[in-house]
Amino acid sequence: MNISVLGPGCKNCHTLKDHTQKALQALGRTEQVESITDPVKIAGHGVMRTPALMVNGQVVSMGRVLAPQSIVEILKQHAD
Amino acid sequence: MQNTKARNTSHDPFPWALTLTGLTVWTLLYRSLLPFWDQVIYGVLHQSENTPLGRGVHFFFYDTSKILLLLTGMIFTVSVIRSFFTIEKTRLVLGGKRQGTGNLLAALLGVLTPFCSCSAVPVFIGFVSSGIPLGVTLSFLIASPMVNEVAVVMLYGMFGMNTALLYVLMGLTLAMLAGWVLGKMRLERHIEGFVLQAQLGKLLEEEKPSWKERYELAASETGSMVIKILPYLLIGIGLGAALHGWVPADLIVRYAGNESFSSVLMAVLIGVPLYSNAAGILPLIEVLYHKGLPMGTLLSFMMAVVALSLPELVLLRRVLKPPLLFAFVLVVTGGILITGLIFNALL
């Protein structure tokens, strides 16, 4: 899985990345979470609300700091 | 997320019982605040209403609890209202609008649309590349940080309803006019080229949240916001209380208390490079107010701090070339200056 957190680097973005890493741990997966901080690239993915979470190139959440459990559910759906 | 998928959206009754209970509890609490602190401070603690200490302590506890309660109610209500607005819908609404009505609508939606200032650049690209006029986009970006519920509640709690309403009105007018003027200046060629060519990815279609989800989201929003604001509030009201009885009010009035153009200009020039939010700046405003500075000067200082900041300008430089950025700063600063002078004349 290719997982990225989109956001210019404010507190919410860091929290979301943190929660995503926790979710990955809970699932026993070893993927790294990529941070996309360039605002131009963020807009290029169609995101106007940060932080956003992207799994395999698909934006799954915008403008929300999801709880680790919610991310676990999302990741389960996208796991290959 | 996926639990929303299976939901039957046609059956989502409004939570009347919860809403009415909440409203009743809130009103009862609000009504009993003054008698409660009167009883505790003048009755149980035997402080006198006629000493500076008694008045100061009473002011601190009563005002803190009053503003906290107001903030909780207001942030919750605004969060629920905002759950009906998204930046994507706002973009659709503004899409067909021209200068003029577009600026008015953008300023209003800037207040209602949930928006984090760290997303300013993605929003700018998203708006401009989808054909929303530059001036309309800028009206949105100016209104959003300036007119917000925290500023309004704290102004109301500290200075009363008139000041709060006037601030909202002035903030909206400023955002509308500044965007309109900038739009008239035909500065589109000073937008960085890639913005207009930006290919927007497919926007995510989101499910409509249920009432339960709106309330839950609003509750968590309220909790985190109040915790964030609390330290500023305590410091601000603490200083206000200290000044309440002890500091001779007309000490500084003689020096900084004039309502002239130069004093407002000074306040704005100091305010622009500062970076803070309404909650951070209002305690300072309250202290300076008690020291006798005129309200118009103070409100334009506050507007300058929240509407323009160096970190924001550095971010906006990614999409705006220097001439446009310069015009933006100039028009907004000028607008704040005029607003401050009008405030001074009215208040």
Interface residues (C-beta under 8 A of the other chain):
Chain A: G7 P8 G9 C10 N12 C13 P39 V40 I42 A43 G44 H45 G46 V47 M48 R49 T50 V59 V60 S61 M62 G63 S70 E73 I74 Q77
Chain B: M1 Q2 T86 I87 E88 R91 P114 F115 C116 C118 S119 V121 P122 V123 I125 G126 S129 F194 A198 Q199 L200 G201 K202 L203 L204 E206 L315 R318 V319
